[in-house]
């Protein structure tokens, strides 16, 4: 299979101690859809923050390029 571009919305939620941790990431077909999901999660209160990433991958071969951060919303961890 050929390489494809993935757009990922990675939300962050607060745990019981108030620390930010990753929630389930969601794949989208377009950057716009990933950005919309991230904004809605933060504005709606289901996430403290979110990042939108772009990554090229050949999923069948297990080859993944380094992800590129496209946008951040709300609070995200420093690392």
DRENPA-3360 file (N, C-alpha, C; in nm, 2 decimals, always signed):
BEGIN
1 = XXXXXXXX = +0.08/-0.12/+0.00/+0.00/+0.00/+0.00/+0.09/+0.12/+0.00 ~ +0.04/+0.23/-0.06/+0.12/+0.35/-0.07/+0.11/+0.43/+0.06 ~ +0.20/+0.52/+0.08/+0.19/+0.61/+0.20/+0.07/+0.70/+0.19 ~ +0.02/+0.73/+0.30/-0.10/+0.83/+0.31/-0.07/+0.93/+0.42 ~ -0.14/+1.04/+0.41/-0.13/+1.14/+0.51/-0.24/+1.13/+0.61 ~ -0.20/+1.12/+0.74/-0.30/+1.11/+0.85/-0.31/+1.24/+0.92 ~ -0.43/+1.28/+0.96/-0.45/+1.40/+1.04/-0.51/+1.35/+1.17 ~ -0.44/+1.38/+1.28/-0.47/+1.33/+1.41/-0.51/+1.44/+1.51;
9 = XXXXXXXX = -0.62/+1.42/+1.58/-0.66/+1.51/+1.69/-0.63/+1.44/+1.81 ~ -0.53/+1.49/+1.89/-0.49/+1.43/+2.02/-0.54/+1.52/+2.13 ~ -0.65/+1.48/+2.20/-0.70/+1.56/+2.31/-0.62/+1.52/+2.44 ~ -0.62/+1.62/+2.53/-0.56/+1.60/+2.67/-0.67/+1.63/+2.77 ~ -0.68/+1.54/+2.87/-0.77/+1.56/+2.98/-0.70/+1.57/+3.11 ~ -0.76/+1.62/+3.22/-0.70/+1.62/+3.35/-0.73/+1.50/+3.43 ~ -0.63/+1.44/+3.49/-0.66/+1.32/+3.57/-0.71/+1.37/+3.71 ~ -0.72/+1.27/+3.80/-0.77/+1.30/+3.94/-0.68/+1.40/+4.01;
17 = XXXXXXXX = -0.55/+1.39/+3.98/-0.45/+1.48/+4.05/-0.44/+1.61/+3.98 ~ -0.51/+1.63/+3.87/-0.50/+1.76/+3.79/-0.40/+1.76/+3.69 ~ -0.33/+1.65/+3.66/-0.22/+1.65/+3.56/-0.29/+1.62/+3.42 ~ -0.23/+1.68/+3.32/-0.27/+1.65/+3.19/-0.23/+1.52/+3.14 ~ -0.32/+1.44/+3.08/-0.28/+1.31/+3.02/-0.35/+1.30/+2.89 ~ -0.29/+1.21/+2.80/-0.36/+1.19/+2.67/-0.49/+1.12/+2.68 ~ -0.58/+1.16/+2.60/-0.71/+1.08/+2.59/-0.69/+1.01/+2.45 ~ -0.80/+0.94/+2.41/-0.79/+0.86/+2.29/-0.78/+0.96/+2.17;
25 = XXXXXXXX = -0.68/+0.93/+2.08/-0.65/+1.01/+1.96/-0.76/+0.97/+1.86 ~ -0.79/+1.06/+1.77/-0.88/+1.04/+1.66/-0.82/+1.07/+1.53 ~ -0.84/+0.98/+1.43/-0.79/+1.01/+1.30/-0.89/+1.07/+1.21 ~ -0.85/+1.16/+1.13/-0.94/+1.23/+1.03/-0.88/+1.23/+0.90 ~ -0.97/+1.25/+0.80/-0.93/+1.25/+0.66/-0.87/+1.38/+0.61 ~ -0.91/+1.49/+0.68/-0.87/+1.62/+0.64/-0.81/+1.70/+0.77 ~ -0.73/+1.79/+0.74/-0.68/+1.88/+0.85/-0.80/+1.96/+0.91 ~ -0.89/+2.01/+0.82/-1.00/+2.08/+0.87/-1.08/+2.00/+0.97;
33 = XXXXXXXX = -1.11/+1.88/+0.94/-1.19/+1.79/+1.03/-1.12/+1.77/+1.16 ~ -0.98/+1.75/+1.16/-0.91/+1.74/+1.28/-0.91/+1.87/+1.37 ~ -0.89/+1.98/+1.30/-0.90/+2.11/+1.37/-1.03/+2.13/+1.44 ~ -1.14/+2.10/+1.36/-1.27/+2.12/+1.41/-1.30/+2.03/+1.53 ~ -1.25/+1.91/+1.53/-1.27/+1.82/+1.64/-1.19/+1.87/+1.76 ~ -1.07/+1.92/+1.74/-0.99/+1.97/+1.86/-1.06/+2.09/+1.92 ~ -1.10/+2.19/+1.84/-1.17/+2.31/+1.89/-1.29/+2.27/+1.96 ~ -1.37/+2.18/+1.91/-1.50/+2.15/+1.98/-1.48/+2.08/+2.11;
41 = XXXXXXXX = -1.37/+1.99/+2.12/-1.34/+1.92/+2.24/-1.30/+2.02/+2.35 ~ -1.22/+2.12/+2.31/-1.17/+2.22/+2.41/-1.29/+2.32/+2.45 ~ -1.35/+2.37/+2.35/-1.46/+2.47/+2.37/-1.58/+2.40/+2.45 ~ -1.61/+2.27/+2.42/-1.72/+2.20/+2.48/-1.68/+2.15/+2.62 ~ -1.56/+2.16/+2.66/-1.52/+2.11/+2.79/-1.49/+1.97/+2.81 ~ -1.49/+1.89/+2.70/-1.45/+1.75/+2.71/-1.30/+1.72/+2.72 ~ -1.22/+1.83/+2.68/-1.08/+1.82/+2.69/-1.02/+1.95/+2.74 ~ -0.91/+1.94/+2.81/-0.85/+2.07/+2.86/-0.77/+2.13/+2.75;
49 = XXXXXXXX = -0.72/+2.05/+2.65/-0.64/+2.09/+2.54/-0.64/+1.99/+2.43 ~ -0.58/+2.02/+2.32/-0.57/+1.93/+2.21/-0.47/+1.98/+2.11 ~ -0.41/+1.88/+2.04/-0.31/+1.92/+1.94/-0.36/+1.85/+1.81 ~ -0.33/+1.91/+1.70/-0.36/+1.85/+1.57/-0.22/+1.82/+1.50 ~ -0.21/+1.70/+1.46/-0.09/+1.65/+1.40/-0.11/+1.60/+1.26 ~ +0.00/+1.61/+1.17/+0.00/+1.55/+1.04/+0.11/+1.45/+1.04 ~ +0.08/+1.33/+0.98/+0.18/+1.23/+0.97/+0.16/+1.15/+0.85 ~ +0.27/+1.13/+0.78/+0.27/+1.04/+0.66/+0.31/+0.90/+0.70;
57 = XXXXXXXX = +0.23/+0.80/+0.65/+0.25/+0.67/+0.70/+0.21/+0.57/+0.59 ~ +0.29/+0.46/+0.59/+0.25/+0.34/+0.51/+0.21/+0.24/+0.62 ~ +0.08/+0.23/+0.65/+0.03/+0.16/+0.77/+0.06/+0.01/+0.75 ~ +0.04/-0.05/+0.63/+0.06/-0.19/+0.61/+0.21/-0.23/+0.63 ~ +0.30/-0.14/+0.59/+0.44/-0.17/+0.61/+0.49/-0.13/+0.75 ~ +0.41/-0.06/+0.82/+0.45/-0.01/+0.95/+0.55/+0.10/+0.95 ~ +0.56/+0.18/+0.84/+0.65/+0.29/+0.83/+0.58/+0.42/+0.86 ~ +0.63/+0.49/+0.96/+0.57/+0.62/+1.00/+0.67/+0.73/+1.00;
65 = XXXXXXXX = +0.64/+0.84/+0.93/+0.73/+0.96/+0.94/+0.71/+1.03/+1.07 ~ +0.80/+1.12/+1.11/+0.78/+1.20/+1.23/+0.65/+1.28/+1.22 ~ +0.57/+1.29/+1.32/+0.45/+1.38/+1.31/+0.49/+1.52/+1.32 ~ +0.41/+1.60/+1.25/+0.43/+1.75/+1.25/+0.31/+1.81/+1.32 ~ +0.33/+1.90/+1.42/+0.23/+1.97/+1.49/+0.18/+2.08/+1.40 ~ +0.04/+2.08/+1.38/-0.02/+2.18/+1.30/-0.09/+2.29/+1.38 ~ -0.14/+2.25/+1.50/-0.22/+2.35/+1.58/-0.23/+2.30/+1.72 ~ -0.24/+2.39/+1.81/-0.27/+2.36/+1.95/-0.39/+2.44/+2.00;
73 = XXXXXXX = -0.47/+2.38/+2.09/-0.58/+2.44/+2.15/-0.59/+2.42/+2.30 ~ -0.62/+2.52/+2.38/-0.63/+2.50/+2.52/-0.49/+2.47/+2.59 ~ -0.50/+2.39/+2.69/-0.38/+2.35/+2.77/-0.32/+2.22/+2.72 ~ -0.19/+2.22/+2.69/-0.13/+2.10/+2.65/+0.00/+2.08/+2.74 ~ +0.04/+1.95/+2.76/+0.17/+1.93/+2.83/+0.29/+1.99/+2.77 ~ +0.38/+2.03/+2.85/+0.50/+2.09/+2.79/+0.59/+2.00/+2.71 ~ +0.59/+1.87/+2.74/+0.68/+1.78/+2.67/+0.61/+1.71/+2.55;
% end
